[in-house]
Amino acid sequence: MGHPVHLIIDGQPHDLTVDPRTTLLDALRDHLGNMSPKKGCDHGQCGACTVLVDGRRLNSCLLLAVSLDGAEVLTSDGLAPDGEPSVLHTAFLEQDAFQCGYCTPGQICSATGVLREAADGHPSVVTEDHGHDHPIELTEDEIRERMSGNLCRCGAYVNIVAAVRQAAGASTASEGTAR
Amino acid sequence: MRPFDYVRADDPAGAVAAMAERPDAAYLAGGTNLVDHLKLGITAPDLLVDLGRLDLADIEELPDGGLRVGAMVRNSDLAADPRVRRDHPMLSRALLSGASGQLRNAATTGGNLLQRTRCVYFQDPTTPCNKRAPGSGCSALGGYTRYHAILGASDACIATHPSDMAVALAALDATVVVLGDDGEKRLPLTALHRLPGDEPERDTVLEHGDLITAVELPPPDGAARTRSTYRKIRDRASYAFALVSVAAVLELDPDAARPTILSARIALGGVAHAPWRARRAEQLLAGAPATRESFRRAAAAELERARPVAGNEFKVTMAQGAMGSVLAELAGLGEENEDSPDE
Protein backbone atom coordinates (compact mmCIF):
# COMPACT_ATOMS: atom_id res chain seq x y z
CA MET A 1 0.00 0.00 0.00
CA GLY A 2 1.52 3.31 -1.04
CA HIS A 3 1.86 6.30 1.24
CA PRO A 4 2.66 9.78 -0.06
CA VAL A 5 5.80 11.35 1.37
CA HIS A 6 7.27 14.76 0.66
CA LEU A 7 11.02 14.98 1.23
CA ILE A 8 13.61 17.64 0.50
CA ILE A 9 16.74 15.77 -0.54
CA ASP A 10 19.95 17.75 -0.93
CA GLY A 11 17.88 20.88 -1.45
CA GLN A 12 15.51 19.39 -4.04
CA PRO A 13 11.85 18.67 -3.20
CA HIS A 14 10.60 15.18 -4.02
CA ASP A 15 7.13 13.65 -3.80
CA LEU A 16 7.26 9.90 -3.40
CA THR A 17 4.77 7.12 -2.88
CA VAL A 18 6.30 4.47 -0.65
CA ASP A 19 5.43 1.14 0.88
CA PRO A 20 5.65 1.79 4.65
CA ARG A 21 8.43 -0.81 4.85
CA THR A 22 10.76 1.38 2.77
CA THR A 23 13.69 2.76 4.73
CA LEU A 24 15.02 6.23 4.00
CA LEU A 25 18.19 4.56 2.72
CA ASP A 26 16.26 2.47 0.20
CA ALA A 27 14.15 5.47 -0.79
CA LEU A 28 17.30 7.46 -1.49
CA ARG A 29 19.16 4.77 -3.40
CA ASP A 30 16.40 2.75 -5.09
CA HIS A 31 13.67 5.35 -5.61
CA LEU A 32 15.71 8.50 -6.17
CA GLY A 33 19.01 7.14 -7.47
CA ASN A 34 21.00 8.98 -4.82
CA MET A 35 23.92 6.57 -4.29
CA SER A 36 25.77 8.82 -1.85
CA PRO A 37 24.66 7.02 1.34
CA LYS A 38 25.86 3.41 1.34
CA LYS A 39 24.25 0.21 2.55
CA GLY A 40 26.83 -1.49 4.75
CA CYS A 41 25.22 -3.60 7.46
CA ASP A 42 21.61 -2.33 7.04
CA HIS A 43 21.21 -2.73 10.84
CA GLY A 44 22.43 0.59 12.23
CA GLN A 45 25.79 -0.79 13.26
CA CYS A 46 28.25 0.48 10.65
CA GLY A 47 27.22 4.07 9.94
CA ALA A 48 27.82 3.89 6.15
CA CYS A 49 24.24 5.08 5.56
CA THR A 50 24.54 8.16 7.79
CA VAL A 51 22.73 11.25 6.51
CA LEU A 52 21.58 14.51 8.10
CA VAL A 53 17.83 14.75 8.71
CA ASP A 54 16.74 18.23 9.73
CA GLY A 55 20.36 18.80 10.73
CA ARG A 56 20.81 15.69 12.86
CA ARG A 57 23.04 12.79 11.87
CA LEU A 58 21.02 9.58 11.68
CA ASN A 59 21.34 6.06 10.32
CA SER A 60 19.09 6.16 7.25
CA CYS A 61 18.78 2.34 7.25
CA LEU A 62 16.78 2.48 10.50
CA LEU A 63 14.35 5.22 9.46
CA LEU A 64 11.10 4.47 7.70
CA ALA A 65 10.67 6.98 4.88
CA VAL A 66 6.93 7.18 5.55
CA SER A 67 7.62 8.65 8.99
CA LEU A 68 9.71 11.52 7.61
CA ASP A 69 7.09 13.46 5.66
CA GLY A 70 8.32 17.04 5.26
CA ALA A 71 11.90 16.35 6.41
CA GLU A 72 15.03 17.90 4.93
CA VAL A 73 17.65 15.28 4.18
CA LEU A 74 21.27 16.03 3.37
CA THR A 75 23.62 13.39 2.02
CA SER A 76 27.35 13.77 1.54
CA ASP A 77 26.56 14.75 -2.07
CA GLY A 78 24.35 17.56 -0.84
CA LEU A 79 27.14 18.84 1.39
CA ALA A 80 29.07 19.61 -1.80
CA PRO A 81 26.62 21.73 -3.80
CA ASP A 82 27.77 22.30 -7.39
CA GLY A 83 30.69 19.98 -6.70
CA GLU A 84 32.22 22.47 -4.28
CA PRO A 85 33.74 20.33 -1.49
CA SER A 86 32.88 21.13 2.12
CA VAL A 87 35.56 21.72 4.70
CA LEU A 88 35.21 18.05 5.64
CA HIS A 89 35.48 16.76 2.08
CA THR A 90 38.67 18.80 1.68
CA ALA A 91 40.05 17.56 4.98
CA PHE A 92 39.36 13.92 4.06
CA LEU A 93 41.22 14.44 0.77
CA GLU A 94 44.16 16.26 2.32
CA GLN A 95 44.53 13.77 5.19
CA ASP A 96 44.11 10.71 2.97
CA ALA A 97 41.23 9.65 5.25
CA PHE A 98 39.91 6.77 3.17
CA GLN A 99 41.04 3.83 1.11
CA CYS A 100 38.14 2.13 -0.67
CA GLY A 101 35.82 5.05 0.11
CA TYR A 102 32.69 3.00 0.80
CA CYS A 103 32.22 4.33 4.32
CA THR A 104 33.32 7.87 3.44
CA PRO A 105 29.95 9.54 2.68
CA GLY A 106 28.66 8.26 6.03
CA GLN A 107 31.85 9.42 7.75
CA ILE A 108 31.47 12.88 6.18
CA CYS A 109 27.83 13.23 7.25
CA SER A 110 28.58 11.93 10.73
CA ALA A 111 31.57 14.27 11.12
CA THR A 112 29.40 17.18 9.95
CA GLY A 113 27.04 16.34 12.81
CA VAL A 114 29.97 16.02 15.22
CA LEU A 115 31.25 19.51 14.38
CA ARG A 116 27.82 20.99 15.03
CA GLU A 117 27.21 19.02 18.25
CA ALA A 118 30.60 20.09 19.63
CA ALA A 119 29.98 23.73 18.67
CA ASP A 120 26.61 23.54 20.44
CA GLY A 121 28.37 22.35 23.60
CA HIS A 122 26.96 18.83 23.64
CA PRO A 123 29.19 16.67 25.83
CA SER A 124 30.35 13.16 25.03
CA VAL A 125 31.13 10.49 27.58
CA VAL A 126 34.82 11.47 27.47
CA THR A 127 34.18 15.18 27.99
CA GLU A 128 35.91 16.10 31.27
CA ASP A 129 34.05 19.33 31.99
CA HIS A 130 30.71 17.67 31.68
CA GLY A 131 28.48 20.18 33.46
CA HIS A 132 29.35 23.29 31.47
CA ASP A 133 27.54 24.32 28.38
CA HIS A 134 30.20 25.74 26.06
CA PRO A 135 31.73 24.69 22.75
CA ILE A 136 33.79 21.55 23.15
CA GLU A 137 37.29 21.21 21.76
CA LEU A 138 37.48 18.21 19.49
CA THR A 139 40.53 16.42 20.81
CA GLU A 140 41.51 13.09 19.32
CA ASP A 141 39.76 11.29 22.18
CA GLU A 142 36.59 13.29 21.58
CA ILE A 143 36.67 12.54 17.86
CA ARG A 144 37.26 8.83 18.38
CA GLU A 145 34.37 8.63 20.83
CA ARG A 146 31.97 10.75 18.77
CA MET A 147 32.77 8.95 15.50
CA SER A 148 32.51 5.44 16.97
CA GLY A 149 29.26 4.80 15.11
CA ASN A 150 31.11 4.84 11.78
CA LEU A 151 33.16 1.78 10.96
CA CYS A 152 35.93 1.74 8.35
CA ARG A 153 36.97 -1.76 7.40
CA CYS A 154 40.03 -0.46 5.56
CA GLY A 155 41.12 0.86 8.95
CA ALA A 156 41.71 4.48 7.91
CA TYR A 157 40.79 5.61 11.40
CA VAL A 158 44.04 7.41 12.15
CA ASN A 159 43.62 9.63 9.11
CA ILE A 160 39.89 10.05 9.66
CA VAL A 161 40.62 11.43 13.12
CA ALA A 162 43.20 13.77 11.60
CA ALA A 163 40.71 14.92 8.96
CA VAL A 164 37.98 15.68 11.47
CA ARG A 165 40.52 17.52 13.60
CA GLN A 166 41.63 19.59 10.63
CA ALA A 167 38.02 20.41 9.74
CA ALA A 168 37.23 21.29 13.35
CA GLY A 169 40.13 23.73 13.42
CA ALA A 170 39.13 25.17 10.07
CA SER A 171 35.51 25.66 11.05
CA THR A 172 36.49 27.29 14.34
CA ALA A 173 38.86 29.61 12.46
CA SER A 174 36.28 30.50 9.82
CA GLU A 175 33.69 31.23 12.49
CA GLY A 176 36.17 33.65 14.02
CA THR A 177 36.73 35.58 10.81
CA ALA A 178 33.48 35.17 8.88
CA ARG A 179 31.13 36.27 11.64
CA MET B 1 9.72 -7.85 6.11
CA ARG B 2 6.02 -8.64 6.42
CA PRO B 3 3.67 -5.94 5.12
CA PHE B 4 2.08 -3.66 7.71
CA ASP B 5 -0.29 -0.74 7.83
CA TYR B 6 0.91 2.63 9.01
CA VAL B 7 -0.87 5.43 10.86
CA ARG B 8 0.54 8.61 12.34
CA ALA B 9 -0.90 9.42 15.76
CA ASP B 10 -1.92 13.03 16.42
CA ASP B 11 -2.15 12.81 20.20
CA PRO B 12 -1.44 10.24 22.93
CA ALA B 13 -5.10 9.28 23.37
CA GLY B 14 -5.41 8.69 19.62
CA ALA B 15 -2.31 6.50 19.70
CA VAL B 16 -3.73 4.37 22.52
CA ALA B 17 -7.07 4.10 20.70
CA ALA B 18 -5.37 3.00 17.48
CA MET B 19 -3.60 0.20 19.35
CA ALA B 20 -6.75 -0.93 21.18
CA GLU B 21 -8.41 -2.07 17.98
CA ARG B 22 -5.41 -4.05 16.74
CA PRO B 23 -3.86 -6.75 18.95
CA ASP B 24 -0.86 -7.15 16.62
CA ALA B 25 -0.07 -3.44 16.32
CA ALA B 26 3.12 -1.83 17.63
CA TYR B 27 4.22 1.69 18.45
CA LEU B 28 6.99 3.27 16.38
CA ALA B 29 9.12 5.85 18.19
CA GLY B 30 12.80 6.32 17.23
CA GLY B 31 12.75 2.97 15.46
CA THR B 32 16.38 2.10 16.20
CA ASN B 33 15.42 -1.26 17.69
CA LEU B 34 12.01 -1.88 16.10
CA VAL B 35 13.02 -1.29 12.46
CA ASP B 36 15.95 -3.64 12.96
CA HIS B 37 13.59 -6.26 14.40
CA LEU B 38 11.20 -5.87 11.46
CA LYS B 39 14.10 -6.64 9.13
CA LEU B 40 15.29 -9.59 11.20
CA GLY B 41 11.79 -11.03 11.49
CA ILE B 42 11.88 -10.95 15.29
CA THR B 43 8.57 -9.16 15.32
CA ALA B 44 5.92 -8.79 12.63
CA PRO B 45 3.24 -6.25 13.61
CA ASP B 46 0.37 -5.69 11.17
CA LEU B 47 0.14 -1.98 12.04
CA LEU B 48 2.68 0.61 13.11
CA VAL B 49 1.34 3.54 15.11
CA ASP B 50 3.89 6.31 14.57
CA LEU B 51 4.46 8.45 17.67
CA GLY B 52 6.84 10.84 15.89
CA ARG B 53 4.45 13.80 15.78
CA LEU B 54 3.20 13.58 19.37
CA ASP B 55 3.81 16.64 21.51
CA LEU B 56 5.99 14.68 23.94
CA ALA B 57 9.44 16.00 23.07
CA ASP B 58 9.90 18.58 25.84
CA ILE B 59 11.72 18.54 29.17
CA GLU B 60 9.70 20.55 31.68
CA GLU B 61 10.45 21.63 35.22
CA LEU B 62 8.04 20.29 37.84
CA PRO B 63 6.79 22.37 40.79
CA ASP B 64 8.86 20.26 43.22
CA GLY B 65 12.09 20.98 41.31
CA GLY B 66 12.09 17.71 39.42
CA LEU B 67 12.01 17.28 35.66
CA ARG B 68 9.36 15.77 33.45
CA VAL B 69 11.00 14.23 30.39
CA GLY B 70 8.61 13.65 27.50
CA ALA B 71 8.71 10.13 26.11
CA MET B 72 9.76 11.40 22.67
CA VAL B 73 12.77 13.38 23.92
CA ARG B 74 15.74 12.00 22.02
CA ASN B 75 18.54 10.40 24.02
CA SER B 76 21.06 12.96 22.73
CA ASP B 77 18.82 15.89 23.71
CA LEU B 78 18.26 14.50 27.19
CA ALA B 79 22.00 13.95 27.67
CA ALA B 80 22.80 17.50 26.52
CA ASP B 81 20.11 19.27 28.53
CA PRO B 82 21.87 21.73 30.89
CA ARG B 83 19.50 20.91 33.78
CA VAL B 84 20.15 17.19 33.44
CA ARG B 85 23.90 17.76 33.21
CA ARG B 86 23.84 19.97 36.30
CA ASP B 87 21.44 17.97 38.50
CA HIS B 88 21.80 14.41 37.22
CA PRO B 89 25.22 14.02 35.57
CA MET B 90 24.93 10.28 36.19
CA LEU B 91 21.98 10.14 33.80
CA SER B 92 23.73 12.22 31.18
CA ARG B 93 26.82 10.00 31.37
CA ALA B 94 24.73 6.84 31.18
CA LEU B 95 22.98 8.10 28.05
CA LEU B 96 26.27 9.08 26.43
CA SER B 97 27.74 5.65 27.27
CA GLY B 98 25.13 3.97 25.12
CA ALA B 99 25.02 3.32 21.38
CA SER B 100 26.50 5.80 18.87
CA GLY B 101 25.92 9.48 18.14
CA GLN B 102 23.58 8.64 15.27
CA LEU B 103 21.54 6.18 17.33
CA ARG B 104 21.26 8.57 20.28
CA ASN B 105 19.94 11.23 17.89
CA ALA B 106 17.08 8.90 16.95
CA ALA B 107 16.40 6.86 20.10
CA THR B 108 13.73 8.20 22.43
CA THR B 109 13.31 8.14 26.20
CA GLY B 110 10.29 5.84 26.06
CA GLY B 111 11.79 3.64 23.38
CA ASN B 112 15.06 3.28 25.24
CA LEU B 113 13.15 1.80 28.20
CA LEU B 114 11.27 -0.60 25.92
CA GLN B 115 14.22 -1.73 23.78
CA ARG B 116 14.67 -5.46 23.81
CA THR B 117 17.56 -7.65 24.82
CA ARG B 118 20.56 -7.99 22.53
CA CYS B 119 20.91 -11.70 23.38
CA VAL B 120 22.33 -13.10 20.14
CA TYR B 121 19.89 -16.01 20.20
CA PHE B 122 16.86 -13.74 20.71
CA GLN B 123 18.04 -11.79 17.67
CA ASP B 124 18.50 -14.90 15.52
CA PRO B 125 15.10 -16.30 14.48
CA THR B 126 16.72 -19.58 13.40
CA THR B 127 17.49 -20.55 17.02
CA PRO B 128 15.15 -21.54 19.87
CA CYS B 129 14.39 -18.69 22.28
CA ASN B 130 11.72 -18.59 24.96
CA LYS B 131 11.53 -14.82 24.81
CA ARG B 132 10.91 -14.70 21.05
CA ALA B 133 9.02 -17.99 20.70
CA PRO B 134 7.67 -19.03 24.13
CA GLY B 135 8.25 -22.69 24.91
CA SER B 136 10.92 -23.21 22.24
CA GLY B 137 13.80 -23.35 24.74
CA CYS B 138 16.79 -21.20 25.64
CA SER B 139 19.78 -21.37 23.32
CA ALA B 140 21.90 -19.19 25.57
CA LEU B 141 22.07 -21.86 28.27
CA GLY B 142 25.19 -23.77 27.26
CA GLY B 143 25.89 -21.18 24.57
CA TYR B 144 27.53 -17.77 24.38
CA THR B 145 26.78 -16.15 27.74
CA ARG B 146 29.20 -13.25 28.03
CA TYR B 147 26.40 -10.68 27.90
CA HIS B 148 23.94 -12.69 29.94
CA ALA B 149 22.48 -12.45 33.41
CA ILE B 150 24.07 -13.43 36.71
CA LEU B 151 21.21 -12.17 38.90
CA GLY B 152 17.49 -12.92 38.86
CA ALA B 153 17.51 -15.15 35.78
CA SER B 154 15.37 -18.26 35.34
CA ASP B 155 15.68 -21.63 33.63
CA ALA B 156 13.64 -20.16 30.80
CA CYS B 157 15.75 -17.08 30.07
CA ILE B 158 19.10 -15.55 31.02
CA ALA B 159 18.85 -12.44 28.84
CA THR B 160 19.85 -8.99 30.13
CA HIS B 161 18.23 -5.61 29.63
CA PRO B 162 20.58 -3.63 27.39
CA SER B 163 19.83 -0.03 28.41
CA ASP B 164 22.34 2.25 30.12
CA MET B 165 19.77 5.03 30.63
CA ALA B 166 17.40 2.75 32.53
CA VAL B 167 20.15 1.81 34.99
CA ALA B 168 20.73 5.46 35.88
CA LEU B 169 16.97 6.08 36.09
CA ALA B 170 16.62 3.11 38.45
CA ALA B 171 19.21 4.59 40.80
CA LEU B 172 17.54 8.01 40.52
CA ASP B 173 14.14 6.71 41.67
CA ALA B 174 12.54 7.98 38.46
CA THR B 175 8.83 7.55 37.81
CA VAL B 176 7.30 6.32 34.56
CA VAL B 177 4.03 7.91 33.41
CA VAL B 178 1.89 5.59 31.29
CA LEU B 179 -1.33 6.20 29.39
CA GLY B 180 -3.53 3.16 28.86
CA ASP B 181 -7.09 2.68 27.68
CA ASP B 182 -8.13 2.89 31.35
CA GLY B 183 -6.41 6.25 31.89
CA GLU B 184 -3.05 7.41 33.24
CA LYS B 185 -0.99 5.45 35.72
CA ARG B 186 2.37 6.08 37.33
CA LEU B 187 4.87 3.50 38.42
CA PRO B 188 8.40 3.57 39.80
CA LEU B 189 10.94 2.87 37.08
CA THR B 190 12.19 -0.05 39.17
CA ALA B 191 8.72 -1.64 38.82
CA LEU B 192 8.60 -1.33 35.01
CA HIS B 193 10.86 -4.18 33.96
CA ARG B 194 10.21 -7.76 35.01
CA LEU B 195 12.48 -10.63 35.86
CA PRO B 196 11.97 -13.43 33.32
CA GLY B 197 10.45 -16.16 35.52
CA ASP B 198 8.46 -18.49 33.30
CA GLU B 199 7.20 -15.65 31.07
CA PRO B 200 10.38 -14.28 29.52
CA GLU B 201 8.39 -13.01 26.53
CA ARG B 202 7.17 -10.21 28.80
CA ASP B 203 9.93 -7.64 29.30
CA THR B 204 7.80 -5.20 31.31
CA VAL B 205 4.57 -5.01 33.27
CA LEU B 206 2.94 -2.90 30.53
CA GLU B 207 -0.12 -4.21 28.67
CA HIS B 208 -0.76 -4.01 24.94
CA GLY B 209 -1.48 -0.40 24.03
CA ASP B 210 0.04 1.13 27.15
CA LEU B 211 1.96 4.23 26.08
CA ILE B 212 4.82 5.69 28.09
CA THR B 213 4.22 9.44 27.89
CA ALA B 214 6.94 10.70 30.25
CA VAL B 215 9.64 9.88 32.75
CA GLU B 216 9.78 12.07 35.84
CA LEU B 217 13.02 12.74 37.68
CA PRO B 218 12.89 13.70 41.35
CA PRO B 219 14.42 17.02 42.42
CA PRO B 220 18.19 16.86 42.87
CA ASP B 221 19.47 16.04 46.32
CA GLY B 222 21.54 18.65 48.09
CA ALA B 223 24.44 18.73 45.67
CA ALA B 224 26.93 19.53 48.42
CA ARG B 225 26.68 16.17 50.12
CA THR B 226 25.47 13.96 47.28
CA ARG B 227 27.64 12.61 44.50
CA SER B 228 26.69 10.33 41.66
CA THR B 229 28.27 8.68 38.67
CA TYR B 230 27.85 6.00 36.05
CA ARG B 231 30.56 3.55 35.09
CA LYS B 232 30.32 1.08 32.24
CA ILE B 233 32.63 -1.84 31.58
CA ARG B 234 32.56 -3.18 28.05
CA ASP B 235 34.61 -5.04 25.47
CA ARG B 236 35.32 -1.91 23.39
CA ALA B 237 36.01 1.62 24.61
CA SER B 238 32.95 2.91 22.77
CA TYR B 239 29.79 1.71 21.05
CA ALA B 240 29.36 -1.59 22.89
CA PHE B 241 26.84 -2.94 25.34
CA ALA B 242 27.77 -3.27 28.99
CA LEU B 243 29.28 -6.38 30.45
CA VAL B 244 28.62 -4.68 33.77
CA SER B 245 27.62 -1.12 34.59
CA VAL B 246 27.07 0.71 37.86
CA ALA B 247 24.96 3.78 38.58
CA ALA B 248 25.41 5.08 42.10
CA VAL B 249 24.27 8.01 44.20
CA LEU B 250 26.10 8.42 47.49
CA GLU B 251 25.03 10.79 50.23
CA LEU B 252 27.65 11.45 52.92
CA ASP B 253 27.06 13.11 56.29
CA PRO B 254 29.11 16.32 56.28
CA ASP B 255 28.76 16.77 60.06
CA ALA B 256 29.99 13.39 61.21
CA ALA B 257 33.41 13.23 62.85
CA ARG B 258 34.41 10.44 60.49
CA PRO B 259 33.03 10.21 56.95
CA THR B 260 29.69 8.41 57.24
CA ILE B 261 27.23 7.27 54.62
CA LEU B 262 23.74 8.69 55.01
CA SER B 263 22.32 6.81 52.08
CA ALA B 264 23.33 5.04 48.88
CA ARG B 265 21.26 4.24 45.82
CA ILE B 266 22.87 1.78 43.46
CA ALA B 267 21.75 0.06 40.27
CA LEU B 268 23.63 -2.45 38.14
CA GLY B 269 23.35 -2.94 34.39
CA GLY B 270 24.33 -5.86 32.18
CA VAL B 271 23.65 -8.39 34.94
CA ALA B 272 19.90 -9.04 34.90
CA HIS B 273 16.68 -9.03 32.88
CA ALA B 274 15.96 -5.61 34.42
CA PRO B 275 18.08 -2.78 35.79
CA TRP B 276 19.19 -4.34 39.08
CA ARG B 277 18.62 -2.10 42.06
CA ALA B 278 21.13 -3.20 44.70
CA ARG B 279 18.86 -2.83 47.71
CA ARG B 280 20.75 -5.26 49.92
CA ALA B 281 23.95 -3.25 49.47
CA GLU B 282 22.06 -0.02 50.05
CA GLN B 283 20.70 -1.29 53.38
CA LEU B 284 24.15 -2.31 54.56
CA LEU B 285 25.63 1.06 53.61
CA ALA B 286 23.07 3.33 55.29
CA GLY B 287 24.78 4.66 58.41
CA ALA B 288 28.05 2.79 57.79
CA PRO B 289 31.45 4.47 57.77
CA ALA B 290 32.53 5.55 54.28
CA THR B 291 35.43 3.17 53.97
CA ARG B 292 36.66 0.77 51.33
CA GLU B 293 35.79 -2.06 53.66
CA SER B 294 32.13 -0.96 53.90
CA PHE B 295 31.85 -0.71 50.13
CA ARG B 296 33.53 -4.05 49.58
CA ARG B 297 31.27 -5.79 52.07
CA ALA B 298 28.12 -4.25 50.61
CA ALA B 299 29.11 -5.25 47.08
CA ALA B 300 29.91 -8.79 48.20
CA ALA B 301 26.55 -9.07 49.97
CA GLU B 302 24.68 -7.93 46.87
CA LEU B 303 26.47 -10.43 44.64
CA GLU B 304 26.00 -13.30 47.10
CA ARG B 305 22.80 -14.12 45.25
CA ALA B 306 24.52 -14.23 41.87
CA ARG B 307 23.96 -17.43 39.89
CA PRO B 308 26.27 -17.21 36.89
CA VAL B 309 26.14 -19.79 34.12
CA ALA B 310 29.06 -21.41 32.32
CA GLY B 311 30.98 -18.66 30.57
CA ASN B 312 29.93 -15.62 32.59
CA GLU B 313 31.26 -16.42 36.05
CA PHE B 314 33.74 -13.55 35.65
CA LYS B 315 30.89 -11.05 35.78
CA VAL B 316 30.31 -11.74 39.47
CA THR B 317 33.81 -10.56 40.33
CA MET B 318 33.52 -7.76 37.81
CA ALA B 319 30.23 -6.45 39.21
CA GLN B 320 31.46 -6.70 42.77
CA GLY B 321 34.70 -4.91 41.96
CA ALA B 322 32.99 -2.23 39.89
CA MET B 323 30.42 -1.48 42.56
CA GLY B 324 33.03 -1.25 45.30
CA SER B 325 35.36 0.93 43.30
CA VAL B 326 32.63 3.30 42.05
CA LEU B 327 31.42 3.85 45.62
CA ALA B 328 34.96 4.40 46.88
CA GLU B 329 35.50 6.95 44.14
CA LEU B 330 32.29 8.77 45.06
CA ALA B 331 33.40 8.84 48.70
CA GLY B 332 36.63 10.52 47.63
CA LEU B 333 38.76 7.48 48.39
CA GLY B 334 40.40 7.64 44.99
CA GLU B 335 40.52 5.22 42.12
CA GLU B 336 42.85 2.71 43.79
CA ASN B 337 42.05 -0.71 42.45
CA GLU B 338 42.82 -3.49 44.89
CA ASP B 339 40.65 -6.01 43.14
CA SER B 340 42.99 -7.06 40.38
CA PRO B 341 42.10 -10.48 39.00
CA ASP B 342 45.30 -12.11 40.21
CA GLU B 343 44.83 -10.97 43.79
Interface residues (C-beta under 8 A of the other chain):
Chain A: M1 H3 D19 P20 R21 T23 D42 H43 G44 G47 T50 R56 R57 L58 N59 C61 L62 L63 L64 V66 S67 S110 G113 V114 E117 D120 G121 H122 P123 S124 V125 H130 G131 D133 R144 E145 R146 M147 S148 G149 N150
Chain B: M1 P3 F4 D5 Y6 R8 L28 G31 T32 V35 D36 L38 K39 L40 L48 D50 G52 S76 A79 A80 P82 R85 R86 P89 S92 R93 L96 S97 A99 S100 G101 Q102 L103 N105 A106 R236 A237 S238 Y239
